[in-house]
Amino acid sequence: MPGTQLPPRSGENRAPDSADMANPENPLHADIIQQAMLRRMFRLRDICILILAVLAVFYSLYFAAAIILPFVFAIVVNLLMVGPMRLLNGRLRVPKPLAALVLIAAMAALVAAIGLAVSVPAAAWLARIPHSLPTLQAKFAVLHAPVHALQHLYDHLAILFHARTQGSPAQVGAEPATLTRIGSRVLLGTRTFMGEFMTMLLMLFFLMTEGDSLLRRIVEIMPTFADKRRIVQIATQIERNVSLYLATITIMNLAVGVLNFLQCWLTGMPNPLLWGVLAFLLNYVPIIGPLTGVMIYFLVGILAFPSIFYALLPPAIYLCIHIMEGETITPMLLAKRFTLNPVLVMASLMFWDWMWGIAGAFLSVPLLAVFKIFCDHIDALTPLGHLLGGPVRPRSLRTIGPPVSTTAPAK
């Protein structure tokens, strides 16, 4: 009859139904299970390869720091020089090579002037430290009993857990570092710093003069228009937002340095220019830098003033300046356009400090900001970019990246 479905004849091929697929004895069921296991193994293999690749990158960054650090610093300083470069080259029509030379010479002269101004008092304070230990012990005599009790408790715990070292206490630190060793280390560090500084200046010159042509060639080799657009957007975001962020932070740090210079001069601390420059530099390192500055101000006050209570005045003013700048003014300037998760900022600081030392601590926030911009423009990393911080904005899952006018960092 029409419309009646006849059962398949014996030997005739038919599509497997759900009952056949669920049958463990069916060969198709075994093939599906095997394919699922293979897909799972391939996924696990890809994850393992990604982890090994990330570890290889970190390994290379750690051991090639002498080569990579000047290049990274040149990129960051180039972002800081975007505004002055546009002023000289765009408005005043100064050729790019000449404008770059003028800016680099001005920056080098400023660094050299500050270094010459603070090097003599800094060397004097370093030489004064060994002779100041009896003064510190006398002024902290009130803490002698608690410290002695803690030392006694530690000795008992060390005996209890068999953690006492084999050497006698007289052997530990029995040979103090001489001034010759300290001087040789300072000279070696200065030579290394000057070599990396000159390399950074050379790389900075070529970035300021030929950076646009390099970006243009990178865009030209991209295979599709979407990739070209993505590269242009990422470069625009990094140039606009991170450069404005660095300029804002630099201006605020300069204000912090000037205010601390004035308060050191008014309170009578010796060498106020040294401590103002130190406050300016330490303010680039979030959280840890200002806390280190407060401790240094307190120790200098202990050595400079006869009373402990009077020695607390400069670090207290320093802390008030930092709270006013770091908790009020700077967040007010950056909150609407550039915000990062404080937990991840601290994690980035500790990681890059472990990776590259003090230089890594200075670069931790700019590197995190650049990484966030990359995440915002790559679909697979968009959740990570949202986790890093920034204003919440609607965004389609299929878009290449946000428009240039709605992006995160800067001002």
C-alpha positions in Angstrom: 0.0 0.0 0.0 1.2 3.5 -0.6 2.7 5.2 2.5 3.5 1.9 4.1 7.2 1.4 5.0 8.4 -2.1 4.3 10.9 -3.7 6.7 14.4 -4.0 5.2 15.3 -7.2 3.6 18.1 -9.4 5.0 21.5 -8.2 3.9 20.2 -4.7 2.9 22.1 -1.7 4.3 20.3 0.5 6.8 21.2 3.4 9.0 22.1 2.5 12.6 19.6 3.5 15.1 20.2 4.6 18.8 19.7 1.0 20.0 22.5 -0.2 17.7 24.8 2.7 18.8 24.2 1.9 22.5 24.9 -1.8 22.0 28.5 -2.5 23.4 28.9 -5.4 20.9 28.3 -3.2 17.9 31.6 -2.3 16.1 30.3 1.3 15.5 30.0 1.8 19.3 33.6 0.8 19.8 34.7 3.2 17.0 32.9 6.1 18.5 34.4 5.5 22.0 37.9 5.2 20.4 37.4 8.5 18.5 36.3 10.2 21.7 39.3 8.9 23.5 41.6 10.1 20.7 40.0 13.6 20.7 40.6 13.7 24.5 44.2 12.6 24.1 44.8 15.3 21.4 43.3 17.9 23.6 45.5 16.9 26.5 48.5 16.8 24.1 47.8 20.4 22.9 47.5 21.6 26.5 50.8 20.0 27.4 52.5 21.5 24.4 51.1 25.0 25.3 52.4 24.6 28.9 55.8 23.6 27.6 55.8 26.5 25.1 55.0 29.0 27.9 57.7 27.6 30.1 60.2 27.9 27.3 59.2 31.5 26.8 59.7 32.3 30.5 63.0 30.4 30.5 64.2 32.5 27.5 63.1 35.7 29.1 64.9 34.9 32.3 68.3 33.9 30.8 68.2 36.5 28.0 67.3 39.4 30.2 70.5 41.3 29.3 69.4 41.4 25.7 65.6 41.7 26.1 65.5 44.3 28.9 67.0 47.2 26.9 64.6 46.4 24.1 61.6 46.4 26.4 62.7 49.6 28.1 63.1 51.2 24.7 59.5 50.3 23.8 58.2 51.7 27.0 60.2 54.9 26.8 59.1 55.2 23.1 55.5 55.1 24.3 56.3 57.8 26.8 57.8 59.9 24.1 54.8 59.7 21.7 53.4 63.1 22.8 56.7 65.1 22.5 57.5 63.4 19.3 54.2 64.4 17.7 54.7 67.9 18.9 58.1 68.2 17.3 57.4 66.2 14.2 53.8 66.9 13.6 53.3 70.5 14.6 56.8 72.0 14.4 57.7 70.0 11.3 61.0 68.9 12.7 62.4 65.9 10.8 62.0 62.6 12.7 65.7 61.8 13.1 66.4 65.3 14.4 63.4 65.2 16.8 64.5 61.8 18.1 68.0 63.0 18.7 66.8 66.1 20.5 64.5 64.1 22.8 67.0 61.4 23.5 69.7 64.0 24.2 67.4 65.9 26.6 66.5 62.6 28.4 70.1 61.5 28.7 71.2 65.0 29.9 68.4 65.0 32.5 69.3 61.5 33.8 73.0 62.5 33.9 72.3 65.7 35.8 70.1 63.9 38.4 72.7 61.1 38.7 75.5 63.6 39.3 73.4 65.5 41.8 72.5 62.5 43.9 75.5 60.2 43.4 77.7 62.1 45.9 75.2 62.2 48.8 74.1 58.6 48.0 77.7 57.4 48.2 78.2 59.3 51.5 75.1 57.7 53.0 76.3 54.2 51.8 79.7 54.8 53.4 78.0 56.1 56.6 75.9 53.0 57.1 78.6 50.8 58.8 79.5 53.6 61.3 75.8 54.3 62.0 75.0 50.9 63.4 75.9 51.8 67.0 73.7 54.8 66.8 70.8 52.7 65.6 71.4 50.2 68.4 71.4 52.9 71.0 68.2 54.5 69.7 66.5 51.2 69.5 67.6 50.0 72.9 64.0 50.0 74.1 63.5 47.1 71.7 66.5 45.1 72.9 64.5 43.0 75.4 61.7 41.9 72.9 64.3 41.1 70.3 66.4 39.1 72.7 63.3 37.2 73.8 62.5 36.4 70.2 66.0 35.3 69.6 65.9 33.0 72.6 62.6 31.5 71.5 64.1 30.9 68.0 67.1 29.1 69.5 64.9 26.8 71.5 62.8 26.0 68.4 65.9 25.4 66.4 67.2 22.9 69.0 63.8 21.2 69.1 63.6 20.6 65.4 67.3 20.0 65.0 67.6 23.0 62.7 70.6 24.6 64.3 73.5 25.0 61.8 76.8 23.4 62.4 78.8 26.6 62.4 79.2 28.6 65.6 77.5 32.1 65.8 80.9 33.7 65.7 81.5 32.1 62.3 78.3 33.4 60.8 79.0 36.7 59.2 82.5 36.9 60.8 84.0 38.4 57.7 82.1 41.6 56.9 82.1 43.0 53.4 84.9 45.5 53.0 84.5 48.8 51.3 86.7 47.5 48.5 84.2 44.7 47.7 81.3 47.1 47.9 83.0 49.5 45.7 83.9 46.8 43.1 80.3 45.6 43.1 79.0 49.2 42.6 81.5 49.7 39.7 80.5 46.5 38.0 76.8 47.3 38.4 77.4 50.8 37.0 79.3 49.4 34.0 76.5 47.0 33.3 73.9 49.7 33.7 75.7 52.1 31.4 76.0 49.4 28.7 72.3 48.5 28.8 71.4 52.2 29.0 73.4 52.9 25.8 71.8 49.9 24.1 68.4 51.2 25.1 69.1 54.6 23.7 70.2 53.2 20.4 67.1 51.0 20.1 65.0 53.9 21.2 66.3 56.1 18.4 65.4 53.5 15.7 62.0 52.9 17.2 61.2 56.7 17.2 62.4 57.1 13.6 61.4 53.8 12.0 58.7 52.4 14.2 55.8 53.5 11.9 57.4 51.8 8.8 58.0 48.6 10.8 54.3 48.5 11.8 53.3 49.2 8.2 55.3 46.2 7.0 53.8 44.0 9.7 50.3 45.0 8.6 51.3 44.3 4.9 52.3 40.7 5.6 49.0 39.9 7.4 47.0 37.5 5.2 43.4 38.8 5.6 41.8 42.2 6.1 40.5 41.2 9.6 44.1 40.4 10.7 45.3 43.7 9.3 42.6 45.6 11.1 43.3 43.7 14.3 47.0 44.6 14.2 46.2 48.2 13.6 43.7 48.3 16.5 46.2 46.7 18.9 49.0 49.1 17.9 46.6 52.1 18.2 45.4 51.0 21.6 48.9 50.4 23.0 50.2 53.7 21.6 47.3 55.8 22.8 46.3 54.2 26.1 49.6 53.0 27.5 51.4 56.2 26.5 48.8 58.4 28.2 48.9 56.1 31.2 52.7 56.3 31.4 52.6 60.1 30.9 50.0 60.5 33.7 51.9 58.3 36.1 55.1 60.1 35.3 53.6 63.5 36.0 52.1 62.2 39.3 55.4 60.6 40.3 57.2 63.9 39.5 54.7 65.7 41.8 55.3 63.2 44.5 59.1 63.7 44.2 58.7 67.5 44.3 56.5 67.4 47.4 58.8 65.0 49.2 61.8 67.2 48.3 59.9 70.2 49.8 58.9 68.3 53.0 62.5 67.0 53.5 63.8 70.5 53.1 61.3 72.0 55.5 61.7 69.3 58.1 65.5 69.6 58.0 66.4 66.2 56.6 69.9 66.2 55.0 70.2 65.9 51.2 66.5 66.6 50.3 67.2 66.3 46.6 68.3 62.7 47.1 65.2 61.7 48.9 62.9 63.5 46.5 64.5 61.6 43.5 64.2 58.4 45.5 60.5 59.0 46.1 60.0 59.8 42.4 61.6 56.5 41.3 60.0 54.3 44.0 56.5 55.5 43.1 56.8 53.7 39.8 56.7 50.4 41.7 53.2 50.0 43.0 52.6 49.3 46.7 56.1 48.0 47.5 57.9 51.1 46.3 56.2 53.6 48.6 56.4 51.3 51.5 60.1 50.9 50.9 60.4 54.7 50.7 58.6 55.1 54.1 61.1 52.7 55.7 64.1 54.5 54.2 62.8 57.9 55.3 62.3 56.5 58.8 65.9 55.1 59.0 67.3 58.4 57.6 65.3 60.3 60.2 66.6 58.1 63.0 70.2 58.9 61.9 69.6 62.6 61.2 67.4 63.6 64.2 68.0 63.1 67.9 64.5 62.0 68.8 62.6 59.0 67.5 59.3 60.9 67.5 60.7 63.7 65.4 62.2 61.1 63.1 58.7 59.8 62.4 57.6 63.1 60.9 59.2 62.8 57.4 57.9 59.2 56.8 54.5 60.2 58.1 54.3 63.1 55.6 55.6 60.7 52.9 52.8 58.3 53.7 50.2 61.0 53.6 51.5 62.2 50.2 51.4 58.7 48.8 47.8 58.0 50.2 46.6 61.3 48.7 48.2 60.5 45.3 47.8 56.8 45.1 44.3 56.5 46.6 42.6 59.7 45.5 44.2 61.7 42.6 45.6 59.0 40.3 42.5 56.7 40.5 40.3 59.7 39.8 42.3 60.4 36.7 42.6 56.8 35.5 39.4 55.1 36.7 37.2 55.8 33.8 39.6 54.7 31.1 42.3 52.5 32.7 41.7 50.1 35.6 43.5 46.9 36.4 42.7 44.4 39.0 44.8 45.1 42.1 45.3 41.4 42.9 46.7 40.8 39.4 48.8 44.0 39.6 50.4 42.7 42.7 50.9 39.2 41.1 52.5 40.8 38.0 54.7 42.9 40.3 56.0 39.8 42.2 56.4 37.8 39.0 58.4 40.3 37.0 60.4 41.3 40.1 61.4 37.6 40.4 62.1 37.4 36.6 64.1 40.6 36.1 64.6 42.2 39.5 64.1 45.9 40.0 63.8 46.5 36.3 61.0 44.0 36.1 59.2 45.7 39.0 59.3 49.0 37.1 57.9 47.3 34.0 55.3 45.1 35.7 52.3 47.5 35.2 53.0 48.5 31.6 53.5 44.9 30.6 50.2 43.9 32.3 48.5 46.8 30.5 49.8 45.7 27.1 48.8 42.1 27.8 45.3 43.3 28.6 45.0 45.2 25.3 46.0 42.0 23.4 43.4 40.0 25.4 40.7 42.5 24.6 41.3 42.1 20.8 41.5 38.3 20.7 38.2 36.5 21.0 39.7 33.4 22.8 41.3 35.7 25.4 38.4 38.1 26.0 37.4 36.6 29.3 41.0 36.9 30.5 41.0 40.6 29.5 37.8 41.1 31.4 39.4 39.5 34.4 42.4 41.8 34.2 40.2 44.8 34.7 38.8 47.7 32.7 35.3 49.2 32.2 32.5 46.8 31.4 31.1 47.3 27.9 28.9 45.2 25.6 30.8 43.3 23.1 29.8 40.7 20.6 31.6 37.3 20.8 32.4 37.5 17.1 33.8 41.0 16.9 37.5 41.3 16.2 38.0 44.0 18.8 36.4 47.1 20.3 36.4 50.3 18.4 39.3 52.6 19.0 37.1 55.2 20.7 35.8 52.9 23.4 39.0 51.3 24.7 40.3 51.0 28.2 43.5 52.7 29.4 44.7 56.2 29.6 44.3 59.5 31.2 
